[in-house]
Amino acid sequence: MLDNDSNMKEVATPDLNDINQRIARRVAALRAGSGLSLDALATRSGVSRSTISLIERGETSATAVVLEKVAAGLGVALAALFEAERAAPGPLMRRGEQTEWRDPASGYVRRNVSPPDHPSPLRIVEVEFPAGKRVLLEGSSPANAIDEQVWVLEGTMTLTLGHASHRLEAGDCLALHVDGPIEFRNPTRRPARYAVVIATPVPHRISSR
């Protein structure tokens, strides 16, 4: 793998306003579909009522840490917050339809690869993770555990779940039952890229309209 500016492809800067509005619609729709009030979701997620309200109005660029807590409170994977209805639903998801989102805290970029409207229990996310950065996601618990596999495509990542820490090199794949805080860290001076395959109990088809 070459240095940062030679091998890792340039990531187009996503339209933050459009993405924030998409997240706003999804959170509001998922909350309504779960029959949760703002106060109830705040209690379940550990995120303040005012912050959730700002997210639902598209008036804040929430970090991955905050959004993952909201997703856990809603009982869904983080990837579900970036899904949107398509004009032509189906099993094919073109590259241009795949949502990209950049975490404002760490700078990592995640892309929803899978078609959100196809009845499959699997979701694939691609992540480009900057050199030397870390993200600690704390939303998962035994009550909303998620099974996933992380496949490193380029670079090196260290994943820590509970007392177990794994250093993953390009080509390595780690199966995880995420039932507590998990840390993603790039310990090198080069960016990393990996895919996450997430198992979901049922496909999420809640309308964002």
C-alpha positions in Angstrom: 0.0 0.0 0.0 1.3 3.4 -0.9 1.2 6.7 1.1 -2.1 8.5 1.8 -2.1 10.7 -1.3 -1.0 8.0 -3.8 -3.2 4.9 -3.4 -6.3 5.7 -1.4 -8.8 7.2 -3.8 -10.0 10.7 -3.2 -13.3 10.8 -1.3 -15.8 13.4 -2.6 -17.0 15.7 0.1 -20.7 14.8 0.7 -23.4 17.4 0.7 -23.8 17.8 4.5 -27.1 19.5 4.3 -28.6 16.7 2.1 -27.2 14.0 4.4 -28.3 15.7 7.6 -31.8 15.9 6.1 -31.7 12.3 5.2 -30.6 11.3 8.7 -33.3 13.6 10.1 -36.1 11.9 8.1 -34.8 8.4 9.0 -34.5 9.0 12.7 -38.0 10.6 12.9 -39.5 7.8 10.8 -37.8 5.0 12.8 -38.8 6.7 16.1 -42.4 7.1 15.0 -42.4 3.5 13.7 -41.2 2.3 17.1 -43.8 4.4 18.9 -41.2 6.3 20.9 -41.5 9.8 22.2 -38.4 12.1 22.2 -38.1 11.6 25.9 -38.4 7.8 25.6 -35.7 7.7 22.9 -33.5 10.0 25.0 -33.8 7.6 27.9 -33.1 4.5 25.8 -30.1 6.0 23.9 -28.5 8.2 26.5 -28.6 11.1 24.0 -30.3 14.3 25.3 -33.8 15.1 24.1 -32.6 18.4 22.7 -29.9 16.8 20.6 -32.3 14.2 19.2 -34.7 17.1 18.3 -31.9 18.9 16.5 -31.0 15.7 14.6 -34.6 15.2 13.5 -34.8 18.8 12.3 -31.5 18.4 10.4 -30.0 21.3 12.3 -26.8 19.5 13.6 -24.0 17.4 12.2 -24.0 14.7 14.8 -20.9 12.5 15.2 -20.8 8.7 14.7 -20.6 8.3 18.4 -23.9 10.2 18.9 -25.7 8.6 16.0 -24.7 5.1 17.0 -26.3 5.7 20.4 -29.4 6.9 18.7 -29.5 3.9 16.5 -29.0 1.6 19.4 -31.9 3.3 21.2 -34.0 2.6 18.1 -32.9 -1.0 18.0 -31.2 -0.7 14.6 -27.7 -0.7 13.2 -26.0 2.6 12.5 -26.2 1.9 8.8 -30.0 2.1 9.0 -29.9 5.9 9.7 -28.4 6.6 6.3 -30.9 4.6 4.2 -33.4 6.3 2.0 -36.2 5.4 -0.4 -35.3 5.1 -4.0 -37.3 6.0 -7.1 -36.8 2.4 -8.4 -36.4 -0.1 -5.5 -34.8 -3.4 -6.3 -31.8 -5.7 -5.7 -29.3 -3.5 -7.6 -27.7 -0.6 -5.9 -25.6 1.6 -8.3 -22.5 3.3 -7.1 -24.0 6.7 -7.6 -27.0 5.8 -5.3 -24.8 4.8 -2.4 -24.8 7.3 0.5 -21.5 8.6 1.8 -21.2 10.3 5.2 -18.1 11.7 6.9 -17.9 11.7 10.7 -17.2 15.3 11.7 -15.2 14.2 14.7 -12.8 11.6 13.3 -13.0 12.3 9.6 -13.8 8.7 8.7 -16.1 8.1 5.7 -18.7 5.4 5.6 -20.7 4.4 2.5 -23.9 2.3 2.5 -23.3 -0.2 -0.2 -26.4 -2.5 0.0 -29.8 -1.8 -1.5 -31.9 -0.6 1.5 -35.2 -1.7 0.0 -34.3 -5.3 -1.0 -35.6 -7.9 1.5 -32.2 -9.2 2.8 -31.0 -9.5 6.4 -27.5 -8.4 5.3 -26.2 -4.8 5.0 -22.7 -3.9 3.7 -20.9 -0.7 4.6 -17.5 0.4 3.3 -15.4 2.6 5.6 -12.3 4.7 4.8 -10.5 5.4 8.1 -7.9 8.1 8.4 -4.4 7.4 9.8 -4.0 7.7 13.5 -7.7 8.1 14.3 -9.9 6.2 16.7 -13.7 5.9 17.2 -15.3 4.4 20.3 -18.9 3.3 19.7 -20.8 2.8 22.9 -24.4 2.2 21.9 -24.5 -1.5 21.7 -25.6 -3.7 24.7 -26.8 -7.3 25.2 -30.3 -6.1 24.5 -29.5 -4.7 21.1 -26.5 -6.8 20.1 -25.4 -6.9 16.5 -23.6 -9.6 14.6 -21.2 -8.3 12.0 -17.9 -9.1 10.2 -15.1 -6.7 9.4 -13.0 -7.4 6.4 -9.9 -5.1 6.0 -9.3 -4.3 2.3 -6.4 -1.9 2.7 -4.2 -0.9 5.6 -4.3 -1.9 9.2 -7.0 -1.6 11.9 -7.2 -2.5 15.5 -10.6 -3.5 16.9 -11.2 -3.8 20.6 -14.4 -5.3 22.0 -14.5 -6.0 25.7 -11.1 -7.3 26.8 -10.3 -8.7 23.3 -8.2 -6.6 20.9 -7.5 -7.7 17.3 -5.0 -6.2 14.9 -6.2 -6.7 11.4 -4.1 -6.4 8.3 -5.3 -6.2 4.7 -7.3 -9.4 3.8 -8.1 -10.3 7.4 -11.8 -10.8 8.4 -13.1 -10.7 12.0 -16.5 -12.0 13.0 -18.0 -10.0 15.9 -21.0 -10.3 18.2 -21.2 -6.6 19.3 -22.9 -6.4 22.6 -20.9 -3.6 24.2 -18.6 -0.7 23.4 -16.3 -1.3 20.5 -13.3 0.7 19.5 -12.1 1.1 15.9 -8.5 2.5 15.6 -6.0 3.0 12.9 -2.6 2.7 14.6 -0.6 3.6 11.5 0.3 6.6 9.5 -1.5 5.4 6.5 -5.3 5.3 5.9 -7.2 2.1 6.0 -10.3 0.8 4.1 -12.6 -2.0 5.3 -16.0 -3.5 4.7 -18.5 -4.3 7.4 -21.2 -6.9 6.8 -24.0 -6.5 9.2 -26.7 -9.0 10.0 -30.1 -7.5 10.8 -33.1 -9.3 12.2 -35.5 -7.9 9.5 -35.1 -5.5 6.6 -36.0 -1.9 7.6 -38.7 -0.5 5.3 -40.0 2.4 7.3 -40.9 5.3 5.0 -38.8 8.5 5.3 -41.7 10.5 3.9 
